[in-house]
């Protein structure tokens, strides 16, 4: 992977953690697609979104719900127009002051240097338990 692409990815994640959404959104294509495989019952702003304005709303809502304490790419791999990133995330849920720890995986597709697709995976079971502040009784499931 080129050092230029690696530096770009780190700068994007650093900017997002600092709430610099305009900087981050400048790297998205107008017709980009965001797909998060998270339970929308708990995270209604996630799911599938199409277009830069819809992605901006996802980011704004996430920044409103959580203070980003850590948002650090700990593993990055890229090949031509695709990248995979594992992100160490530590959040403070603003409504409860709970601290949430997650690992999130992003798969990103680029075209002409702009993001055209971002797919997000997380351990949603663990994330739901942390956000709700209680363990889910799997026996009852």
N, C-alpha and C positions, 0 to 999 in steps of 0.2 A: 504494500500500500504506500502511496506517495505521502511524504511528510506534509505536503500541502493539504491533501484531503484529511489527514489525521488532525492537523491544526484547525481546519474548518469545523470538523465534528466537535472537537473540544471547545472551540469558541461558541458554537451553537448551544451546547449543553450548559456552559458557564453562563451565557446570556439568559437562557431560559430560567436557570436557578435564581438569577438576580431580577427576574420579572421584566427583562428587556424584550418584550414580545414583538415590537416593531422590527428590531434587529433580526430576530429569529424568523419572523414571517417573510422578510425580504428574500429568504432562501427557498421559499415555497412557490411552486408554480400556481398560477391563478386557478387551475383546475385540479390541483392535488387532491389526493384521497387519503384520509386518515381512518384507520380501522383499529379499534381497540377491542380485544377479546376479553372484556371485563363484564361482570354482571351489571347490566344497565338498571336493574332494580335498586342497586346500592349506589352506582355511579351513573346517574341518568344522562350526564353530559358526555359520556364516552360512547362507545359503539361505533357506527359507521357514519362518517361525515365526508362530504364532497365539496371542494372549493375552498379557497383561501379564507373567505369570510366565515364559513362554518368552522374551519379549523381554528381561526382566531377566537371564536366564541368558546370552543373547548378549552383553549389555553387560558382565556380570561376567567372562566368558571373555575378551573383547577387552581389558578392562582388566588382566587377569592376564597375557595374552600380550605386551602392549605398554604402554610408558609414553607417554602422549600429551604430546608436547612442544609441538605447535601443532595446534589444531583450530579454524580460523578461517573463518567464512563470508565469502567474498570477493565473492559475488554472490547477491542474494536478490530474488526476484520473487514476488508473491502476488496472488491474485484471489479474494476472498470466502472460500472454504473450502479453497483449494489453495495450496501454496507450492512453489517450486523453489529449491534452495540449492546452490551450488557451494562446496565446503569445501576449503581448503588444509590438508593433513594432513602433519604430520611426527611420526614415531613412533620410539621406540627399542625394538627387539625384545629383550625381556628375556633370552631364552635365548642370544642371540648378540651382543648389544650393537650390532647393525647399526642404522643410521639409515635409515628408510624415508621417502621423499617421495612423496605421492600427491595427486591431485585427485579428489575424490569428489563425485558429484551425488546429491542427495536430492530426492525428490518426495514431498511430505507432504500428506495430506488431513486436514482437521479437521472435527469435528462438535461443536457446543456448546462450542467452545474446547478440545477434547481431540483428540489425535492418534488417528485411527482406522486410518491406513495410512501406512507409510513404505517407499518403494522406494529402493534404493541401487544406484548404478552406479559402477564404477570401471574404470580401465584395468587389468583383471585380469592381462593378460600382463605388464605392467611390474611390478605388485605381486608376482606370483609370482617373477619374476626377482630382485627386491630381497629378498624374504623368504628365498628359497633361497640367495641370495648368489652366483648365477652366471647367465650369460646362457643362454637356451634356444636350442639350435642349430635354427633354423627350416628349415635344409636337410634335416634328418633327419625333419621332420614330414611 
